[in-house]
Amino acid sequence: MTATLVAPPSQAAGRRVRVRRGRARKALYWIATHATAVALGIAFIGPLVFVLLTALMSDNQTLTDELWPHSWNWGNFGEVFARSPILLWLRNTMIYAGLGTLFTLLSSIPVAYALARFRFPGRRLAFLLVITMMMLPPQVIAVPIYLIWARLNLTGTLLPLILPMLLGDAFSIFLLRQFLLSIPRDYTDAARVDGCTDFRTLIRVVLPMAKPGIAAVALFQFFYCWNDYYGPLLYAATNVDSWTLSVGLASFKALHSVQWNLTMAATLLVMAPVIIVFFFAQKVFIEGVTLTGVKG
């Protein structure tokens, strides 16, 4: 028979104490290292949790100071669809955001490519104008532009917001230009040596390498159009059939100002598509932003 060595109770207890202390030390180190990130995460997630919990409350409970629902009223989301044309607002918003993003990319990419790669007289002046347009508040030129669209009988629609994006967007041009500067010239020079024209070089060489930057610009523009309230309110407020989600949500809140559960449910429905898009595209979005060059 072989004898089994058993540690004395005092040694086993001491070993367990050391293990606990080591785990506690690692936990404290993790908290100290990520304290800022945890605090920011709570600050961002907290309001979303509050909106969700309020959306699931009853009408009477939303008027109290209680934060946890007594019953989970998932039917509040169905009430939002029954009491408002939210699907129509969603369609208008998708048209505005989709066409706005597409037109912005089609018009901004060639301009950014020209500013990044071509050498021509007035190049720096053109880039300075782009920077100036970024600093110009849209409210400054709202009145004359509105009068132009009114004379064209296009007010009451989303066309005054979509068509100008065919002329480019200053921020998109700036961001794309900075990203294109980070692409080595050796690739474009090699394409020209092989006989590619400037347009073919842009399509075959530059665009595949600029996918992260293009994706970042597309997301920026999509989020801007989705959340835009000032533009649709200015041009489309007179026509209910042209309302977007932002204008419709403001109207819904005014009609149901006491029913906070329905207001919060509508808010979640408006926020959900943007959160889902960013969740699946955050990797390419962050890559496009971090890889954007800062060359002049």
MARVEXKE-998061 format. One line per 2 residues: number of its first residue (from 1); for each residue x, y, z of C-alpha. Coordinates in steps of 0.02 Angstrom, whole numbers, plus 50000, padded with zeros to 5 digits. Layout:
N
NUM = X,Y,Z; ...
end
This chain:
296
1 = 50000,50000,50000; 50061,50174,49960
3 = 50041,50313,50083; 49949,50470,50025
5 = 50023,50633,50080; 49892,50754,50139
7 = 49935,50937,50171; 49900,50996,50347
9 = 49738,51096,50366; 49836,51254,50402
11 = 49935,51241,50238; 49779,51205,50135
13 = 49689,51353,50212; 49838,51465,50179
15 = 49843,51409,49998; 49658,51451,49975
17 = 49686,51622,50053; 49830,51658,49934
19 = 49724,51604,49785; 49583,51719,49840
21 = 49703,51863,49865; 49778,51834,49693
23 = 49606,51836,49612; 49556,51991,49709
25 = 49719,52076,49657; 49688,52033,49473
27 = 49508,52097,49485; 49565,52261,49563
29 = 49701,52280,49431; 49573,52251,49292
31 = 49455,52379,49368; 49595,52507,49389
33 = 49652,52480,49210; 49479,52489,49132
35 = 49395,52609,49254; 49376,52747,49124
37 = 49308,52628,48994; 49185,52553,49119
39 = 49126,52726,49172; 49100,52780,48991
41 = 49011,52617,48952; 48891,52643,49097
43 = 48864,52824,49043; 48818,52769,48867
45 = 48718,52613,48909; 48625,52689,49058
47 = 48509,52802,48956; 48470,52660,48835
49 = 48422,52545,48979; 48313,52682,49052
51 = 48225,52709,48885; 48196,52521,48866
53 = 48126,52499,49041; 48012,52650,49020
55 = 47951,52585,48853; 47894,52424,48937
57 = 47798,52509,49079; 47613,52544,49090
59 = 47542,52719,49069; 47517,52745,49255
61 = 47688,52683,49308; 47780,52802,49193
63 = 47711,52947,49297; 47791,52878,49456
65 = 47973,52876,49513; 47988,52686,49495
67 = 48121,52626,49375; 48079,52440,49359
69 = 47921,52389,49265; 47786,52300,49364
71 = 47735,52209,49205; 47822,52193,49037
73 = 47707,52279,48913; 47781,52226,48746
75 = 47619,52280,48664; 47676,52461,48678
77 = 47779,52437,48521; 47624,52377,48428
79 = 47531,52530,48490; 47661,52641,48408
81 = 47627,52561,48239; 47439,52573,48267
83 = 47440,52756,48316; 47565,52825,48190
85 = 47619,52797,48008; 47793,52747,48065
87 = 47818,52632,47915; 47789,52781,47799
89 = 47914,52883,47900; 48036,52738,47890
91 = 48017,52728,47701; 48048,52914,47680
93 = 48199,52906,47795; 48272,52758,47701
95 = 48250,52850,47536; 48331,53006,47607
97 = 48475,52914,47691; 48503,52789,47551
99 = 48502,52910,47404; 48591,53043,47505
101 = 48733,52923,47546; 48745,52858,47368
103 = 48745,53031,47289; 48872,53094,47415
105 = 48993,52953,47374; 48970,52972,47186
107 = 49006,53159,47192; 49137,53167,47330
109 = 49254,53025,47279; 49311,53104,47112
111 = 49338,53274,47196; 49437,53197,47339
113 = 49540,53095,47215; 49581,53251,47114
115 = 49632,53349,47269; 49739,53206,47332
117 = 49828,53152,47171; 49822,53288,47038
119 = 49934,53441,47031; 49843,53588,46953
121 = 49838,53777,46977; 49723,53828,47119
123 = 49730,53657,47203; 49766,53730,47374
125 = 49632,53863,47350; 49505,53728,47306
127 = 49549,53631,47462; 49536,53792,47564
129 = 49360,53817,47495; 49314,53642,47551
131 = 49376,53681,47727; 49279,53845,47724
133 = 49118,53756,47676; 49142,53639,47824
135 = 49146,53790,47940; 48993,53874,47864
137 = 48833,53841,47965; 48690,53785,47852
139 = 48572,53907,47940; 48668,54054,47865
141 = 48614,54013,47687; 48448,53930,47730
143 = 48336,54074,47676; 48404,54104,47499
145 = 48416,53917,47464; 48239,53890,47526
147 = 48177,54028,47409; 48263,53943,47262
149 = 48178,53776,47298; 48012,53862,47328
151 = 48020,53943,47156; 48053,53770,47083
153 = 47897,53706,47175; 47998,53569,47261
155 = 47960,53616,47441; 47855,53488,47533
157 = 47966,53349,47468; 48137,53278,47512
159 = 48213,53327,47344; 48289,53489,47412
161 = 48387,53381,47533; 48437,53241,47413
163 = 48481,53333,47251; 48615,53448,47326
165 = 48714,53294,47376; 48751,53267,47192
167 = 48866,53419,47210; 48971,53339,47347
169 = 48988,53359,47533; 49130,53459,47609
171 = 49161,53344,47757; 49155,53188,47648
173 = 49277,53264,47523; 49395,53313,47663
175 = 49391,53142,47746; 49412,53047,47582
177 = 49552,53161,47526; 49647,53131,47688
179 = 49624,52943,47670; 49679,52941,47488
181 = 49839,53032,47536; 49886,52884,47644
183 = 49885,52766,47492; 50063,52753,47420
185 = 50085,52832,47250; 50180,52679,47189
187 = 50016,52588,47156; 49942,52726,47049
189 = 50107,52756,46959; 50119,52571,46917
191 = 49941,52574,46849; 49983,52722,46736
193 = 50139,52633,46674; 50028,52486,46626
195 = 49921,52604,46522; 49776,52640,46639
197 = 49688,52806,46623; 49655,52913,46775
199 = 49474,52854,46783; 49522,52671,46767
201 = 49657,52693,46898; 49527,52765,47015
203 = 49405,52622,46984; 49526,52474,46977
205 = 49664,52526,47099; 49615,52666,47215
207 = 49436,52620,47261; 49475,52439,47315
209 = 49613,52505,47428; 49504,52645,47495
211 = 49359,52534,47552; 49382,52573,47739
213 = 49382,52761,47707; 49232,52749,47590
215 = 49138,52644,47718; 49175,52771,47855
217 = 49112,52915,47747; 48957,52815,47698
219 = 48916,52780,47880; 48943,52961,47929
221 = 48827,53020,47791; 48697,52885,47825
223 = 48690,52927,48010; 48680,53113,47970
225 = 48532,53089,47853; 48446,52968,47972
227 = 48457,53088,48119; 48431,53249,48020
229 = 48288,53350,48092; 48322,53526,48032
231 = 48320,53488,47845; 48159,53384,47839
233 = 48073,53507,47956; 48120,53653,47844
235 = 48075,53578,47675; 47952,53435,47707
237 = 47854,53486,47862; 47707,53552,47758
239 = 47678,53381,47680; 47639,53241,47803
241 = 47675,53109,47672; 47857,53168,47661
243 = 47896,53164,47847; 48049,53069,47904
245 = 48070,52976,48068; 48146,53126,48157
247 = 48001,53242,48113; 47873,53106,48142
249 = 47947,53063,48313; 47935,53245,48367
251 = 47753,53249,48313; 47718,53084,48401
253 = 47795,53150,48561; 47686,53306,48554
255 = 47528,53201,48532; 47573,53077,48669
257 = 47667,53190,48790; 47587,53106,48941
259 = 47609,52927,48880; 47796,52915,48904
261 = 47796,52728,48876; 47736,52750,48698
263 = 47856,52894,48669; 48002,52789,48729
265 = 47945,52640,48626; 47940,52750,48469
267 = 48112,52817,48513; 48182,52641,48524
269 = 48106,52595,48356; 48189,52747,48277
271 = 48357,52711,48359; 48361,52523,48327
273 = 48410,52523,48141; 48556,52642,48172
275 = 48619,52539,48318; 48608,52378,48216
277 = 48700,52455,48068; 48839,52521,48178
279 = 48852,52356,48272; 48887,52259,48112
281 = 48993,52395,48029; 49092,52460,48178
283 = 49250,52367,48129; 49265,52442,47955
285 = 49204,52610,48023; 49340,52620,48155
287 = 49470,52557,48031; 49422,52692,47906
289 = 49432,52830,48036; 49596,52773,48114
291 = 49682,52747,47947; 49635,52919,47883
293 = 49795,53015,47852; 49830,53191,47913
295 = 49943,53248,47772; 49921,53420,47699
end
